[in-house]
Amino acid sequence: MQPCADHDRAKGEGVGVQEYVGIKIQLIDMPLTLQKDFGDKKVFLIAATLRPETMFGQTNCYVLPEGEYGVYEMKSGEFFVMSERAARNMAFQELTKEDTKYPALAKVTGQELIGKRLKTPLTSYEFVYALPMLTISMNKGTGIVTSVPSDSPDDYAMLRDLQTKKGLREKYLVEEEWCVPFEPIPIIDIPGLGNLAAKTCVENLKIQSHKDAEKLKEAKDMCYLEGFYKGIMLVGPAKGERVEVAKPIIKDYLMKEGFAIPYYEPEGEVVSRSGDQCIVALKF
Ligand code: ZZB
């Protein structure tokens, strides 16, 4: 594996490294296809987030119904469910069982994960459900997204659609009990946007559905910016602190407790001159 300097790239000149926090969300109910081989194992959906300080507000976890996920064995002895692309990056970050190798021990679709109960760190819900999100990109993060509808407009819009649109629930075989009781949790107060900033922004911009991409982007940018500089934590060990200060504290806590892992990937597509998709590798 050669380092791919800027001048060795056919695509992606100047593209840097994105650092995510990979949240370990344990499967309580195993999908049928995984029951036999993984029924007695610790299996986690890995959700890539840029907002570890919002994990107190998780209400569910999103998967792409038609997305293909693999089950990978990690150095820790645990099993991670994620996209093959994420497993490939992790194989070069000393996370998979054998360095540079990432054989999928099984495959599972997002649809097969929907409705499974999950245990996820820091949230006040005892367990949450895997639900569909139709705008997930399989070429970003792990293809699994943890849902914080209090502070993420995309998550709020999707959850509201699932809660209120029977036809949508029927299409993806979602039961009311998996989404309707899971209201957003106030975790951050932002002056001017209140303690459910994503809901405020979605309502102010009159966003009608999870498909309203342009306005959702505007709402997301506003929540990121206002949240980061002006948001005050309402919960957790950094209660009363600004988000900017709380973020590294909560991130370190999640890692120390074994609830999360650091995960890196190129922040955009990088292709080498020999035509290979580039990854982020640990180099000493
Ligand atoms: C929890 C969370 C809480 C997030 C929040 C955001 C916010 P970005 O914003 O485009 O740079 N995400 C992660 N992977 C994917 C994917 N494959 N497809 C679609 N969405 C994905 O991407 C990073 C954020 O987008 C991640 O951080 C994740 O949602 C989601 F309160 O995790 B986040 C204002 C945003 N607030």
Boltz pocket constraint, residues with backbone or C-beta under 6 A from the ligand:
constraints:
  - pocket:
      binder: B
      contacts: [[A, 48], [A, 49], [A, 50], [A, 51], [A, 54], [A, 135], [A, 136], [A, 137], [A, 138], [A, 139], [A, 140], [A, 141], [A, 142], [A, 143], [A, 144], [A, 145], [A, 146], [A, 147], [A, 148], [A, 150], [A, 151], [A, 152], [A, 153], [A, 219], [A, 220], [A, 221], [A, 223], [A, 224]]
      max_distance: 6.0
